[in-house]
Structures are given as C-alpha cells and as structure tokens.
Amino acid sequence: MNLFKKKSGYVSEFTQFLSDMKAKNPRIEEGQLAGRSRLWDKEPQDLDSMRRARESRVMQQAYVYQSH
C-alpha cells in the first residue's frame, strides 16, 4: 500500500504561478544561483594562514575592565 501516491494531472496554484513566472523571466534561476554563490560558496581557506592567525591571537581577560 503506497501512502504517498501522487495524483496525476493535479498542479497546485503555487506551482502554476512559479511555472508562469519562470516562463516569463527565464533569468530568475540564473539570479538565484548567483545570489547563492555570493552568500554560500566561499573560496577554500589556506590552512597555514588559519594556523598563523590562531597562534597570533592575543587572549582576552575574563573581565576586560578589571585592572591589576
């Protein structure tokens, strides 16, 4: 028994809207991919520079306004 049987022929209003919008403006997906790459696809980080930055970091006191 298949519980998740798709009804053939049914297309929701939202799916129709998206299909129409993509048909009118085919560059939408290209813009989405460009935005995704701007936010999420980063350059690989250099392990040596990450190590040097970690080692050169000055540790902060637990309470920075405390004077000795």
C-alpha positions in Angstrom: 0.0 0.0 0.0 1.5 3.3 -1.1 0.6 6.1 1.3 2.2 8.9 -0.7 0.7 8.3 -4.0 0.8 11.4 -6.3 -2.3 12.4 -8.1 -1.5 12.6 -11.7 -2.7 15.7 -13.5 -3.1 17.9 -10.4 -1.0 21.1 -10.3 -1.4 23.5 -7.4 -1.9 27.2 -8.0 1.5 28.0 -6.5 3.2 25.6 -8.9 1.4 27.1 -11.8 2.4 30.6 -10.6 6.1 29.6 -10.4 6.0 27.9 -13.8 4.4 31.0 -15.3 6.9 33.3 -13.6 9.9 31.3 -14.8 8.4 31.2 -18.3 8.1 35.0 -18.4 11.5 35.6 -16.9 13.9 32.7 -17.7 16.8 34.5 -16.0 15.3 34.1 -12.5 17.1 30.9 -11.8 20.4 32.4 -13.0 20.0 35.2 -10.5 19.1 32.7 -7.7 22.3 30.8 -8.4 24.4 34.0 -8.4 22.9 35.1 -5.1 23.5 31.6 -3.6 27.1 31.6 -4.7 27.6 35.1 -3.3 26.4 34.0 0.1 27.4 30.4 0.5 30.1 29.4 -2.0 33.4 30.6 -0.4 36.9 30.3 -1.5 38.9 27.5 0.1 40.8 28.7 3.1 44.6 28.4 3.4 45.4 26.1 6.4 48.7 27.8 7.1 47.3 31.3 7.3 44.5 30.0 9.6 47.1 28.4 11.9 49.2 31.6 12.0 46.1 33.7 12.7 45.1 31.4 15.6 48.6 31.4 17.0 49.0 35.1 16.9 45.7 35.8 18.6 46.0 37.6 22.0 43.9 36.0 24.7 41.4 38.3 26.3 40.9 38.5 30.1 37.7 37.1 31.5 36.6 40.6 32.6 38.2 43.2 30.3 37.6 46.2 32.6 39.5 44.7 35.6 42.8 46.4 36.3 45.6 44.6 38.1 
